[in-house]
Amino acid sequence: MPRRLSKQTPIALILAAAIVTLTWTDAAWRLDRWLYDACLTWLAKPASADIVIVEVDQRSLGTLGRWPWPRDIHAKLLRKLAAARPTAIALDFVFSEADAEHPEADAELSMALRNSGPVILPVIIESNADSLVETLPIASFRSAAILGHANLEIDKDGVGRGLLLWSGLGAARWPAMALAAYAVRYPDALKASTGARTGNNPAGVATGLAGDYRVGLPFYDTSTDFVRVSYADVLSGAVADQVFQDKFVLVGLTAAGIERELPAPLAVGNRPLSGVEFVAAGLDALLKQKFWQELPWLWQCGVALLLTGLTVGAGAWAPARWLPLVVAAFAVGTVVLSLLLLAFGGYWFAPAATVTVVFLSYPLRSWRQFEKLLQSLFAERKRAYITLNAIVDAVVTTRDNGEIDFMNSRALDMFGPKLLEAGRNIDQLFSAQAGGKLWLPSELIAESRSGNAPLKFEHCRLTVSDQQSVTANLVVAPLFGSQGEALGAVITVNDLSERMLMAKLLLKKAEEFSEIRESMDRVEQMSTAKSQFMAQIGHELRTPLNAVIGFAQLLQMEDPEHPLAAEHLEAANEIFKAGMHLLNLINDLLDLARIESGKLSLNLTTVELTTLLDDCLAWIAPLANPNAIVVELANPLAPTTCLYADAGRAKQVLLNFLSNAVKYNRPGGRVVVSTQTTDAGYVRIAVTDTGPGLSTAQLDRLFKSFERLDAEHSGIEGTGIGLAIAKQLTELMAGRVGVSSIPEVGSTFWAEFPPA
């Protein structure tokens, strides 16, 4: 273990430097503030019932006129509130200048301030040109009231999250309005404030902003709120005195557009708050005795370094495959620790820097392991290369897809250097005559995999790709991974033939190859001629046939003035049915010819399963209704399921299954369409009917061309090639079809398509 830890020392030093840098520069402050806001939301408590906000809202402005109001109105409000005997009243209005036009109003308000019990007025510390100034109420007001500063701590993102319990210019001599109001009930609060000490103007500048006891506001649960009443309702007497009795009454502007509002954290719904609402939030925290402080910088670094060190130590102890889990656990644990420390200790530990460095430890550790693994692999590969080239037998290794991966020097001599090309398939290297059968290398590999053992042939004939034949002993050994997956194979060839025999066999095989080539050319010519003939005759037949079908459709149309006789209408219907049957037969024959000639083109794309099934069910419904056959969809897969196929051809396959299920069903029967995902990940669509079912002998002949299973005597129309086409179309789309049937019960036809 000590050796393991010593190897992690460089990583630990890099991570420690990153921790100190990120913490000192506060580079991850955006993520920290987001996590802090999230914690505020989780830890928020209901708003205090001891706080009442008297709002200067839009309704009050509509009743009392434009702002600002004459000060005798505020005096009247104070008298109303004082009669209710509140604990304290806080007026969040700046009375910094005397009212020269209405001095009597100032005198009336001054008298009301003296006679209304404890009243708190704000001190504003604001910018004036290039300096800061303290804006206080006029002398007659401040001598009759308690003063408290109304400034808020604003973060880098412009959001108000904290408060200085004491602040001022030159010295922190003004308590916050919330603290001043709280001290009315609890006077000792002014002597023993809580919060982070910031120093009383450490710069020593008499005009500089000084603050002390910085705290974070916990805010309140947004599902609750303080008691709020309208300023106009209080003046009119519409609010009972009991609402204010023994309560902290905060009076301030909440109407939009009058006072500048400040953004608040996510804890209060990410909405701006007015000044009086921030005062209420501070007073609420004081009443609950719940303030939060930032962990000092040294403690922040210490905890971050400890967590990072634990991560590195755990990573050194844990196996490599567990490293992602260890890193994720420590990252989540860091955030949880931050939440717990905030909830139970009242301190905020900013976790973003630690989480970033914890995640950084994973690529650093993985890089070292990867470098070591590469060195080991290169050394092992070099040893294997030297060993294989020293063997007198020809050795060829392949990948799992049959591509040649390696040939030793003897194999290059035997098969030719030109065959060692990127992507060359093993089947292009040689074929083997063994056990009375001609094998391709891929077939030999598959056979050895199925037996899970090496496949050995003695004195077999090998034909190489350049038509050279050899007599050799052949061994094909499959390669499997740790999970049993196929990795490829090793083929060993021990050459037993002589050069003269090889030359004769080469000539003979060349002649055979020429004959085979000519035969293939003739077959290709015959196939091309057949395809051209089918295309030409299909065109020649469909043109007049479409005219016959169109004429039959015209006859089927009802003409009130010249109605067709019943026997004539029946004849027109028979003409239409026979024409459609013949047209479908021609189309099927053309499809079959294209498939057999290999000239059928497919447009493979992503096909939505839901759309495919809806189209097919809508098409088959008119065919099922005359015989009261119910067609339903059971256990559908998720609507987002898609398959990779030609949409038109996939629909052709399913419609063939559905039309057969309807045609060969009993009256009043059922057709159930179901879908599922196979173990291999393919999408299976099954069509189950309640028809007569099929015997074992019929199942053996089912997917052959022009095979109707004796249904030609049943009076049901058909060509006998629909299922054959469906099978070949599905296989061309890399799928497969199948059937299961029970006589007198019904049959289930299914098709599997690869997923998209």
N, C-alpha and C positions, 0 to 999 in steps of 0.2 A: 504493500500500500504506500509506504513512503516514496518508493521509486515512482509509482504512478503519479503521486502528487507533485513530485519534483519536475516531472515532464510537463505539468500544467502551469509551471511558474511563468513562462513567457506570456501565455494566454491570460493568466491572472493579472499580470502587470499591465497589459494592454487594456483589459477591461476596467481596471482600477483607474487608469488615466482617463478613460472615456467617461466613467462615473463622475469623477471630480470636474471634468470639463463641462459636462452637461448640467451638473448641479450648479456650478459657479455661474455659468452663462444663462441658466434658465432657458436653454434652447428648446425644450419640449413644453413650454408653458401653455401652448394652446391645448394640447392633449391633457395636461394636468388640470387646467380650468374646466375642461369638459367633464373629466372624471369627478372633479370636486362638485360640479353642478349636479351630476348624477347622484352622488352621495347625499347632497342636500335633499334631493327629491325622495330618496329612500328613507332618510332619517327625519323628515319633516314631521312636526307635531301640530295639533290643531291650534288655531289662533286663540289668544287669551280672551276670556270673557270679561276681563277687567278693563278693557280698552274700548272706548267709544270714539269714532271719528265723525266730526261734524263737517260735512262736505260743502264747499262752495262749488256746487255742480251747475249744470246747464239750467236746471229748473229754478235754482236760486237766482241765477243771473237774469232769467226771464222775469222773475217776480220783483227783484230789487234793483234792476238796472245794470248798466255797464260797470265793469270793474275799472278802477278801484271805487269802493263805496265810501260815503262819508263816515268818519270815525265814530260818530254818535250811534251808528248802526251796530258797530262792534261793542260799544258800551252797553247798548241794550241787550245784546247777546250775552255779555258777561253777567249782567244782572239776572237774566233768565237762568243761566247755568249756575250761578252762585246760590240761587234759591234752592237748587236741587242738592246742594252740599256734596259736590264731587271731591275726590281726593286731591286732584290738581287739574289745572287747565293749562294747555299749551297752545298758544296762538302762533301758527307758522306764517306770520305776516311780517314784512320788514317795514317798520315805522321809523325810517332813518331821517325824515325831514318833517318839520312842523307844517301844519296846514295853515298857511298865511291867510287864506280866504275865510276859514272857519275856525278861528282859535277857540271858540266856545266848544267845538266838537272835540278838540284835543283835550281841553280841560275836563270835559265829561268822560272821555275815555280814561284819562289819568285817574279820575276819581273812582271809576269802575274798577280799574286795576288794583287800587288800594283796598277796595271794599269787597273784592271777590275771592279772597283767600289766595292760596299760592297760584300765581299765574307765571308761566314761563314764556319769555320772548326770545326770538333768535338773534344770534350774532353771526353775521356772514363775513367770511374771509374770502375776498375776491380780488381779481386783478384790476388795476387802474393804471392805464398806460403801461409802463415798464416795471411797476412795483406792485406789491400786495398791500391791501388796506383792510382794516377791520371796520365793517359797517355795523354800528350799534343803533339801538332805538334812541329817540331823542331823550334828553336828560330827564324830563318829567315822567317819562314812561319807564326808563330803566331804574329810576329810584323807587318805583312802585312795583317792580316785577323782579323775578328771578331770570338771569340771563344764561343761555346755553348756546353753544355753537351748533349750526345746522349743516356743517360740511360733511361730505361723504367720501370714503376712500374709493377711488376709481381704479380698476385694473387696466392692464395694457389693452384689453379688448373693448374698453369703454363701458364695461359692466360694473355696477356698484355691488360689491360683495362684503365690504368691511366697513369699520367705523373706528375712529380715534375717540376714546372715551374722554380724553382731554386734548385741547388744541388751542392755539392762539399765535399771535405774532410776537416773536421774541421769547415768549414763555408759554407753556401749555397751561393757561390759567382758566380757560373756559371749559366747563363740563359739556358733554354732548347734551342736547335738549332731552334725549331719552333718559340720560343719567340724572339730569336735574329734576325731571319729573319723578323718577323712581326714588330719588333722595327725599322727596317730600314725605313719603311713607316710611322709607328706611334711611334715616339721616347718616348712619355709619357708612353707607355706600360711597360717600365722597372721600372717606378716609382710607378705604381699602379697596381700590379698584383692581379688577382682574384684567389680564391681557398681556401682550408682548411689549416689554419696555423698549421704547425706541430712543430714549434719551431726550432731555429737554433742550432742544435747539443745540445739538452738539457743535455746530459750526460757530456758535457764539455771535451770530448776527442779530442785532436788535430788531431788525425789520423782517427777519426770515420766518417762515412758517415752522412752528414747533408743534410737535404732537407726542403723545405718550399713551401707553396702554392700547395698542392696536388689537382689535378683535375681529373675528369673522362672524357675520350674522347668519344664524341657522335658518332664518325665514320660517314661514309657517306653511302648513298643508294647504294646497290650493283648493281642496274640496271643502275647506272651512273659510271663514272670514271674520273680521272684526265686526262689531255692531256699527252700522253706518246710518246716519240720519242726515237729512238735508238742512242746511243753514236756514232756509226759508221756513221749514216746518218748525224748527226750534223757536224762531221769532214769533210765529203765529200761535204758539202754544199747542201745536198738534202732537208734540212728543211729551210723554209723561215724565215727571221728575224722577220716578224710580229708575229710568233708563240711565241717569247720570249719577245717582247717589252712590258715593264711595267708589266711583270709577275714575280712571284717568281719561280726561276728555281732551282730544286733540282736534284742533280746528285748523283747516287748511284748504288749499285749492286742489280740486280734482277735475275741474272742467277742462276739456281739451283746448289747447291753443292759447292758454293764458300763462301758465308757468312751464318752464322747461322740464320735461320728464326725462328720467334716466333709465337706461336698460337695466333690467334685473336678471338674475340667473334663471336657469331652467326650473328651479325649485318653485318659482311663482308663475310658471306658465310661459316664461320667455317673453313677458310683456313689460312695457315701461311702467315705472311707478312714479308717483308724484312725491314731492318732498315730505308731505305729512305721512304718506304711507311708509317711507323709509324710517321716519321717526317712530312710527307705530311698530315697525319690525324690530328696531333697536330696543324699545321699551318692552316688547313681547319677550325678547331674549333675556332681558334683565329680570323680568318677573319669573321666568322659568329657570333663571340662573344657568343658562346654557349658552356659553360663548365658545367659539372655536379659535384656536391659534395655530399659526404655522410653526412647524417644528424648526428650531434654530438650525442654521446652516450646517454647523459642525455635526449635530445629531443627524441631520438629513444625510450628510455624506457617510457618517458612520453606519447607519442602518442600511443604506444602499450598498456600501462595501461589504457588509456582513452578508446580505442576501446574495450578492454576486459571488462571494467566496463560497457560500454554501452550494450555489449552483455548480461552480467549477468542481468542488469536492465531490458532489453527488455524481457529476458527469464522469469524473475519473474513476469512481467506484462502480458505476452502473455499466452493463454491457452496451455496446454501440447501438444496438437496435432499440434500446430503451431511452437513448439520449433525447429524441424529440419529446417523449412523454415527460422526462425530467424537466426539460426547458419549459414546456407548456405548464407543468404543475407549478414551478417556481414563479412564472409570470402571473398566473392566476392567483397564486398565493400572495404575491406582492400587492395586488389590487385589493384582495380580501383583507390583508393586514392593514392597509391604509384605511379601509372602511371601518374595521374594528377599532383601530386607534382613534379615529375621529368620533365614533359612537360612544366609546367607553372611557377614553382618555382626554378627549377634547382637543387633541392635537392633529393637525393635518400633515401627513407625510406624502409629499408629491411623488407618485409612483412611476411617472412616465419615463424618467431617465433610467430607473432601475429596470423596468420592463424592456426598454430598448436595448440595454446592455445585456440583459439575460438572453434575449433573442439573438444578439450578436455573438454570444458565446457558442451557439450551435454551429454556424458556418466555420468559425475558427477551429473548433474541435474537429469537425468533420473534415476540414481541409487537411489537417495533420494526419488523420486516419487514412484519408484518401491517398495522400502522398506515400504513406507507408505501404498501403495495399498495392499501389501501382509498382513500386519497386519490387515487391514480392512477386507480382504477376509477370513482370518483365524477366526476372531471373528464372522463374519457372518455365516461361515460354522458351527462353534460350536453351535451357536444359532439355526440354522436350524436342526442340528443333534438332539439336545435335544428336540425340538418341535416335530419332526417327530416320535421319539421313544415314545413320550407320547401319541400319537394317538392310539386308539384301533383298527382302521382299518389297513389292510396290505397296505403299500405304496411301490411302486417300481418305480424308475426313470430310464430312458434309455437315451443313447446318440442318436445322429441323425442316426447312422447306425444300431440301434436296440440292441446294446450291453447293458447289465445291468450295471448301474452306482451305484445304491444304493438300499438297501432293509432295511426297519426298522425292529425292533425286532418282530413285529407281522407278517410281511411277512416272516421272517426267520422261525418262528414257523409254518407257514402255508405251505411254499414251501420247507422247509428243508435247513439247513445251507450248505449242500454240493453243492447246486445250485449256491452259491455265489462264482463263479470262474471267474478269469480274462478272459475277452473276451467271456463269455457265452451269447449267443444270447437270446433275450426275447422270441423268438418262441419256444425255448426249455424249457420254464418255464411252460406254460399252453396253453390250447385252450379253447374257449368259445362258447357254444351253446346259441345263442340269436337271436331273431327275425326270428326263423325258419331257421337259417343258422349257419354253423360251421365257426368260425372265428379264425384265428391265431392272436396273439397280434400285429404283424407288419401290418396286414390288418386293425385291429381296429385303429391303430395309423394313417395309411394312410387315412382312412375314416374320422377321426377327423380333420386331416390336410386339407383335401379337403373342409370340411365344416367350417374350421377356428373356431371351437367351440368344447367344451367338448362333448364326446359321452357317453350317459348314458343307462345302461340296468338294469332292475330290475328282480330279481328271475331268473337269467340265470345260466346255468350249466357250471361250470369251471372244466376242466380236467387238473390237474397239471402233470408235467413231470414224476413223479413216479407213475402215474396212479391213483392218488387219486382225487376223484371228490367232488366238493362242490357246494352248492347252495348259490349264493351270488349276491349282488348288485355290479355292475361294472361301474366305471367311468374312461374314458380315456381322458386326457386333453393334447393337443399338446403344446409344448414350442417353441416360436419363438424369434429370436434375434432382435436387434434394426433395422436391415436392412431387416427384414422379413424372414431371413434364418431360416431353421428348426434346432433346437438345440436338440430335443429329445421329450420325453413325460413323464407325470406322470400318473401312473396307480394306482387307489385306489380300493381295494377289501374289501367289507363288508360281512364276512362269515355269512350265515343264516342256514346252515345245522347242523344236529346233528351227533355225532360220529358214531352211529350205521349205519345210512344211508350212511355215508362216507365209512364204512367198506364194506357194500354190493356193493356199486358202484365200490369200488376198485377191488373186486373179478371179477365183471362183465367186467370191462374194461380190466382186465388182460387176460380174455378169448378172448375178442375181439381182443386184441393186438396179441395174439398167432395166431388167424385165419388170421389176416391181414399179419402177418409175413410169414405164410406158403404160402399165396397167392402171396406175393411179391417174395418169393423164387421160386415158380412155374413160375411166369412171367419171372423172371431172367433166369431160366433154359431154358424156351421157347425162350427167346431173344437170349441166347447164342447159342442154337441149330440152330436158323434161321441164325445167323451171320456166324456160321461155314458152314452151308449148302450153303449160298450165296458165301462165299469165295471159297469153294471147286468147286462148279459148275461153278463159274466165271473162275477159273483156267482151268477147263476141257474144257470150251468153247473157251477161248481165245487162247489156244495153237493151235488147228487146224484152228481156224479162222485167226490167224496171217499167217499161211501157205497159206491159200486161198488168203488172201490179197497180200502176197508177190508174189504168182504165177500170180495173175492178173496184178501186176505191171510189172512183166517180160514180159507178153504178150503185155503190152502197149508200151514197148520200141520198137523203130523203128529199123528194121533190113533191110538194103538196099538189101541184097541178098535174103532174104526170107520174104518179106513183108506180113503182114496179110491182108486178105480180109477185106473190109469195114465192112461187117456184123459181122465178127469175132472180129474185133477191138471194135466195138460197144458193143458186148457181153462182152468182157473183161472189158470195162469201166463200164458196168452195174454190173458185178461181184464185181469190186473194190468199187463202190458206195454202193452197198448193204452190202458188208463186213464191210466197215467203219461205216455205219449206225448201223449195229448190234453190232460192237465193242463199239461204243459210248453208245449204249443202255445198254450193259453189265456194262460198267464203271459207268454209271449213277445209275444203280440198286445197284451196290456195294456201291457207295457213300451214296445212300439213306439208305441202310441197316446199314452201319456204323453209320450214323447220328442217326437213330432211336434207335440203341442199345447203343448209347452214347460212342462208341469206336473209333470215328474219332479223330485222333490226329492232332493238329495244331501246327505249328512252328511260333508263333507270334514274329514279329521283326519289326524294322523300315523299311518302304518301301517308296522309293522315288516316289512321284506322277508322275513326268515327265517320269521316266523310265517305270512305269506301263502303262501309256497311250501310250507311243511310241511303246511298245511291242504289245499292243492290236490293235492299228491302223495298224501296219505293218502286223499283222496276218489277219485282216479282209479285207484288200485291195483286195487280189485276189478273194474273194467271191463277192465283190461289183462291180468289173470292168466288168464282162460279161453283167450286166444289166445297165451299165452306171450310177450306183448309186454313188453319191458324198459323201464321208465321210470326215468331217472336225472337227477341234478342235476350239471351241470358248471360249473367255474370260478365258484363263488358269490362274490358281493361280501362285504365285511366284515359280520359279524353285526350291527353297529350301524347298517347302512344303512337308511334310512327313506324312504318316499315320501309325498306329500301327495295323498290320494285318499279316496273312499268305500270303506271296507274291503269291504263286501258287494258293491258293484258291481265293484270291481277283481277280487275273487275270481270273480264271474260271468264277466268277460271271459277270465280265464286258464283257467277250467274249460271254457269254450266251445272255446278253442284246444286244450286237452288232450283233450277228448272227441272232437273231430274228428280229432286225430292218432291216437287209438286206433281209432276207428270205420273210418277209411279207410286204416289201415295193413295190411300183410301179416302173416300169422301168423308169430310168432317175430321180429317187427321190433323196432325201437328207437324210443324217444321221448326226446329230450335237451332238458332245460330249462337254459338258460344266462342269465346276467345280466351286464350291463356298464353303465358310465356313459358317456353320449355326450359329445361335445365341448361341447354346450350345458349339460351338467350334469344331464340327465334320466336316470332309471333305466330302462333297457331290459330287458324280459323276453322272451326268444325261446323258441319251442317248435318243435323240428325233428323231423320224422318220416321214416320210410323207406317212405312210401306211393308211389302211382303218380305223384305230381307233377301239375302243372297246365300246360296250354298257355297261350300268350299270349292267345288269345281268351277262355279261361276266366278268366284273371286280370283282364281288363277288366270282367267281369260279377260278380266275386267278392263284393263287399260290397253288392250290391243286394238289396232286400227280396224274399223269395219266390223267390230264384234258387238252384237246387240243382245247377246245372251238369250236368244230365242224370243226376244220381245217383238220381232217382226210379225208374229202371228197374233199379237195382242191388240192391234188396232191403234197403238200409240205411235205417233210419228217420231222418227229419229234416223240418224245416219250411222251411228256406231263409231264415230271418230271424235266426238266431243271430249270424252274422257281421255283419249289418247293425246289430243291436242293440249288439254289442261295439264296433263302430267309433264309433257315436254316443255310447255311454256314455263311451268313452275321451276323445273330443273334448270332452264336457261336463266332464270332469275336467281339462281343459287339456292333454291328451296327444294322442297320435296312434297309429295302427296301420299296419302294412304287411305285405307278404308277398314272398317270393322263392321261386321253384320251378324245379326241373329235372325234366322228364318222365322217368319210370322211375327216378328217383333219390330224390326226396322234396321236401318243402316246409318252409319256415320262416316261421311267423307270429310277429310281434313287436308288442309294445305298449310305448309310452314314457309314463312318468308323471313329473310334476315332483317334484323332491326336497323333503323336509320341511325 
